[in-house]
Amino acid sequence: MLALTLLALTLLALTFLTLAFLATHSLTFQPLTPQNSHTTVFVTVDPARDSIKQLKLYGKDFHPDIKFVTGTPEMVKKMTKKYRVYVSKADEEDDGDYLVDHSIVLYFGGKKGEFLDFFSQSMKPSDICNKIVEQTEKY
């Protein structure tokens, strides 16, 4: 069986996760295949604020196998457009702080980054796992 990559990372085929979802469900995805052959990737939609250093700090609160990545603003914009991700940055406060609103979707991709399925935040983790197993069996 070919190893699948959960949320495969290429800058042309990427993923969005929320930290809250990852914190709650990252261990749910661990035993999906006998080889446990998946990679979970968090991609920021705010590369101006979320440097690699900052993402490493965020990542300390989550499963150590989760990869946290960013790119240039142009790369992130290209990715959000390709995956039709809603992103809206609020006006900055006097102290420079701001909020970024965005859609919350898990993308499931194959080993080469090809799109296989997506999962919304309203889905139960068990349903997501079942869909991943179905895709793994097809692959």
N, C-alpha and C positions, 0 to 999 in steps of 0.2 A: 504494500500500500504506500502510495506517495505521501510524504509528510505534508500536512496542510499548515498554513500559517494563518493564525487568527490575526486579523487586522494587519495584513502584510504591509510592510513599509517600502514603498518607493515614492518618490516625490510626485509621480503621476497617478498613483493609486494608494491613497492613504486613508486614514481613519480618524474619527473623533470619538472620544470617550469623555465622561465626566468623572472627576475624582470621586464624587460621592458614589457613583455606580461601581467604580473599581474597588473602592474601600469595602463596599457591601458584598460584592459578588466575585471578586477575583479568584478566590479559592474554589468557587463553584466550577470554574472552567478547567481546573487542573487535570482531572482524570478522564478527559473526553476520549482519548484514544489510548490504546495500549502503550504507544511510544510517547504519549503526552507531548505530541509534536505540534505545538502551537506557540505563537509569540503574541503577546498582548502589547499594543503600542498606544500610548497616549500622545496625541499631537495637539499642541497648543494652537489656538486661533488668535493669540495675542503675542506675536513674536517680539513686539517692541518691549514688552514688560517681562515676558517669560524666557529669559536666557537659559542656556544649558545649566549654568550654575543654579539658577532659581528652580528649574525643573528637578534637579538632583535633590534640592531641599524638599520639594513637594513629595518626591518619590520615596523619601525615608518613611513615610507613613503608610506605604502600600507594599504589596507583595514584591519581593526583590527581583522577580523575573519580568516585571512590567518595564517596558522601555519608554522613556519620556523623550520626545524629540520636538524640535522646532525647525524653522527654516527662515529664509529671508521673507520680508513682507510680500514680495512678488510670488514666491513659491507657495506661501500659505494662501494668498488670494487665488492663485490658479487652482489649488486643491479645493478650496471652498466652492469655487465655481463649478468645478468638475463634479463634485458630489452634492451640489445644490444645498450647501449648508448655509443656514441663515446666521449672519454675524452682524451685530450692531454695537458699536462703541458709544457709550454715553459721553456727554460733555465732561471734561475734566473739572474737578473741584479746584479750589484755590490752592490746596496742598499738592496738586498733581495727581491725586488718586482718581480712578474712574472704574466703572463697571463695564463688562462686555457680556451682552446677551447673545446666546447662540442656541441653535437647535441641538438636541441631545439624541444622537444616533450612534449605534455600534455598527461598523461595517465589517463584514466577514469576507476575507479574500483568500485566494489560493496562493500557492507557493510563489508564483511569479507575479503576485500582486493583482491578479484579475479579480474582478468583483464577482462574488458568489451569492451574497445575501446581505440583508441589513436587519437590524433589530431596534425597535423603539424602546423608549424608557417605560412604556406601559406594559411591556411583555414580562411575563414571569421568568425568572432565571431557568426554571425547569424547561419551559418552552424553548428558550434560546438554546439550551444544551441539546434538546431533541433535534432542533434544526441543524445544529452543528454536526451532530452525529449523522444525520441524513446526508448532509453535504460530504462528509468524510467518506461515507460508504459509496457515494457516487464518484468521488474523485479517484 
